[in-house]
Amino acid sequence: MTRDAAVEGFLALIAARRSPRTVEAYRRDLTALAAYLGKPIAGATLEELERYTAQLRADGLSPATIARRTAAARSFYKHQQLLGARTDNPAAGIKLARRPKPLPKTLSPGEAERLIEAAAGTQPRALRDQALVELLYGAGLRVSECVGLDKTGVDLDDRLVRVIGKGGKERVVPIGRHAAESLRRYLSRGRPFLDRRHRPELFLNAKGGALTRAGAFLILRKLAEKAGLDPQRVHPHLLRHSFATHLLEGGADLRSVQEMLGHADLSTTELYTHVTDRRRRELYFQAHPHARRRNTEEQLATRPTRRTPDRPSVGRGVADDEGGTREERT
């Protein structure tokens, strides 16, 4: 298909404040809409967009994908309104099913330790891998933020990391002693052997180039397999979820965790409070004597009774404080 000038102008504008991956996602979504309409999308009507959304559902696309494509269309038509090319935003009238937000999955503190210990070693790549895991878990960085770090962005004396997050927003995140020591070992004994091209990035691959997102995923999967964890379960964002959850479980306040994660909206960070509430509840029922007794009583109450032809039931006794003394009931 020929390139749409209106779409290209919109993409050029958002490229100034969005990441290249986000711009590419917008391009794919708007190209898919243009392919369905068979004409420039600037002239689409609400009815055409509703038919397009219905077709996406019929094709079996997930609600998340449909919502993302609709959001791309809304942003494009909002841009058209600002330019004066349209007076309405037809995509704003599309009704989408509400999607329940799943609770983030996390590693336990013990699993996180096993993952870090799996990277132990003295070779340059082992030192890099341990520093990478320590930083992902110890600072809660997104994988793109981590691989995009320059070596000048780490202050080992004050144990701080300066991160450029989404939308070019900068934030400073503290790191613990273990993460600082791992980074110090990597910078002194690991990175000099990998730095063949004099790159500014903190994390380098075996050929001396910048470590990529795909490379970070692969490193974590190998370490997970070595640590006895499910490789398909472990990914960089899982460490970010674990960072936030373990902070809240340790008593950190929600606003501080929001700032360290770089969330623009506090409601995004509040998801982690549900994870900690669930974990506290599970630990309570496992550890508290009254909770254990209650669980046992619930299991007995739900256990199926055994009946015989001559007797009404067996195994459904009556407590001593219900309906008189045992002798009277007998």
N, C-alpha and C positions, 0 to 999 in steps of 0.2 A: 504494500500500500504506500501511496505517496504520503509524505510527511505533512501533518496538519500544522499550519503556521500558528494557529491559536494555541494548540497544545504545546508546541515548541516554546512559545513565549511564556506560557505558564510554567513549564519545567525549568526554563532558564531563570525565572524569578525565584522559585523555591530552592534552586540549587545554591543560592547565596546563604540560606539559613537552615538547610537540611543536609543530611549526610548523603553521599552518592548512592548508597543502597536504598535509601528512602526515595530518592528521585527516580531510580530505576524501577522501583515497585510502582510508583505513580505512572510511569511510562507504560509498564505492562498492563496495568488495570485500564488505563484510558485507551490503549490500543485494542484491548479486548472489547471494550464498549463500541469503538468505531467499527470493528470487524462485524459486530452483530448488527449495528444500524446500517452499515453499508454507505455511510455518508459522514461528513464532518460532524463531530459531536456537539459543536456549538449551537446547532439548530434543533437539538433533541427536545421532545416534549415530555411532560410527566407521564402520559400514557405509554410512550415508547420505553421510558426508563422502567416503568412498572412491568411491562412485558419482558424486558431484559432481566429484571430481578426474578420474575417467575421462571424464566428459562434457566437461570442459574440454579434455582432450587430443584427444578426438574432434572438437571444434569447431575444432581447429587453433591454439589459443592457445600462445604461446611458453612454454618452460620457465620463463623469468624471471617472466612474468605469473602462471603457476600457483603458483610459489614465493611470490610476493608475496601472493596471495590466501590461501594456506595459512598464511602467517605472520600475516596479520590474524586468521584464525580462531583460531590458537594463542594469540595475545595476548588475544582476547576470552574464551576458555575459561579461561585462566590467571586473568583477572580474576574470573570466576565462581567459581573455586576459592577465591580469597582472600576472597570475600564469603561463602563457605559454601553457595552455591547449587548447586554441583556438587562431587562428590568426585573426578572424573576430568577429563582433558583429552583428548577424543577426537581432536582435530586433531594431537596429538603422535604418534599412531600412524600417520599417513600417511607413506608412504615416497615420496620424490621422487628423480628422477634427478639425479645430481650434474652441476652445470653447470660446464664449463671457464671459467675467468676469462680473458677476452680481454685482451691487452696493450693498455695505453692508447696511443692515437695522439697524436702530437706534431707541432709545427712545428719546423723547423730554426731555429737562431739567425738565419740570414739571412732566412727567411720571417717570423719575428717582427718583425725590423727593418723589413721592407717594409710590414708591416701597420701599424706605428706611424707610419712615414713617410707612409703614405696618408692619415692624419688630419691632416697638417700644414696649418696655416692660421691666420688671425688673427681669424676670425669667432667669436662666442661658442660656437656649436655645434661648430665645429672644435676649439676649445680643450677643450671638454667631452669630445669623442670621443677626443682624444689622451690626456687624463688618464684616461679610462675604460680604454683599452687598456693604458696604462702600469701602471695599478693591478691589472688582471686578470692581466697577465703578470709584473709586478714584485713582486707580493705573493702571487700564487697564490690569490686569493680566489674563493669560489663566487659566482655571479652574484647570488644572493639576498643574500649578505653585502655585495656591492659596492653594489647599489642601495639597500640598507638602511642604509648608512653615513650618519651625521650629519656635518655639517661640523666639529663639535667633536671628532670621532673621529680626526682627522688632526693629528699633531704634526710640522709641517714643520721645526722647529728640530732636533729629535732624529731626524727621518726615521723616524717610527713610525706605525703604523695600529692602532687599537684596534677589534677585530672581535668581534661577537656571533655565534657560530657555531651549529651544531646543538645542540639541547637547552639553549639559552641560555648556553652556555659562552663565556666571554670569553678572547680571546688577543690578544697584541700581536705584530705582524709588522713587521720592518724593511723599509724600501723604499730603493731606490737613488737616486742623485743625479738621474738622468734623470726618474724617476717623481716625485720631490719637486719638480723644476723645472716639470714639466708641471702638477702640481696647483697650484703657486703661480701660474702664469700663468692657469689656469682660475679660481681663486678671486679674483684681482685684476682680470682683464680679461674674463672670460667669464661667470661665474656672476651677477655683479650685473645684467647685462642680461637674464638669464633669470628672476631671482627677482622675479616680479611678485606673489607671494602670501605672501612672507616665510616660506618653508618651511624646516624645519630640515635636510632631506636634503641630502647633498653633491651628488648628481647630479640635475639637473632637466631636464625636457623642454622643448620649444619653447614650450609654453603656460604654463610656470611651475610645473607640477605635478611630483611626484616621478617620476623615470625608473623604468619598470617593467622586469621581466625580458624581456618581449616587445620592448620598446624597445631594450634592450641587444643582444638577438639581431639585430634589424634593423640596428642600427648596425654590428655586426661583419660582417654579410653584405655591406653596401654597401662597407665598407672593404676586404674581401677581394676583391671584384670590381675595385675600383680598383687594388689591389696586384697584380692578375694571378693571384690564388689562386682555388681552387674555392670559391664562396660556400657550397655545401652542406656543405663539409668544415669550415669555420671556425665555431666556436661558443665561448661563454665558457669552457666546461669544457676545451676543447682548449688554451686558454692556461694554465689551471691545471695540466694535464698537462705542458705544455712547461716551466712554471716549475719543477716538481719534477724533471723529467728533466735539465734544464740545470744545476740546482744539484748534483745527484749527479755529473754528468759533470765538473763543475768541482771536485769533491773534497769537497763538503759531506757530513757524516756523516748517517746515516739517521735517528737520533733527533732531530736538529735539524730536518730536513725534516719529520718527523712532527709536531713541535710547531708549525711554521709553517703546515702544512696543516690542523691541527686534527683529525687522525685519532685516534680513540679506540684503534684497534688497530694495532700496528706492521706486521702482515701486510698491511694495506691499502697502506701506504707501500712495502712490499717489492716490489710489482708494478713500481715504477719502476726497480728495480735490474735486472730482466730486460730492460727497454727499453734501458738503457744498456749492458748486456752485449752485446745484439744489435748495437747501433750500434758499439761498440768492435770487435766481430768483423768487421763489414763494413768499417770503416775500415782495420783491419789488413790484410785481404785486398786492399784497393784500393791501399794505400800501401807495404807491406813488399815488398822485392825477392823474398825467398824465397816469400812468399805468392803474389805474382803468378806466379812460375814454377810453383808447385804448381797454381794455377788453370788455367794453360795446359796443363799435363800432363794434368789431369783432363779438359779439353775434348777433347784429342787422343785420350785413351783411350776416351772415350764416342762419338767420331765413328764412324759406320758405315763398314765397310770395303767396298772395291770389288772384286768377284770377276769373273773371266773363265772361259770354259769350259776353257782349257788350263792356267791357273795357279791355285794354291790361293787366294791372296789378294794384294792389292796395298795397300801403305800401312800394314802392321802390322810394322814393322821390329823388330830385336832390338838392344838397347843393346850397346855395345862391351864392357862388363864382364860380359856374360851369355853364357857358353858359348864362350870362347876368343877368338882374334884375328879381325879382319875377314877376313884372307886365308884362315884355316882354314874359316870359315863359307862363304866364297865357293866 
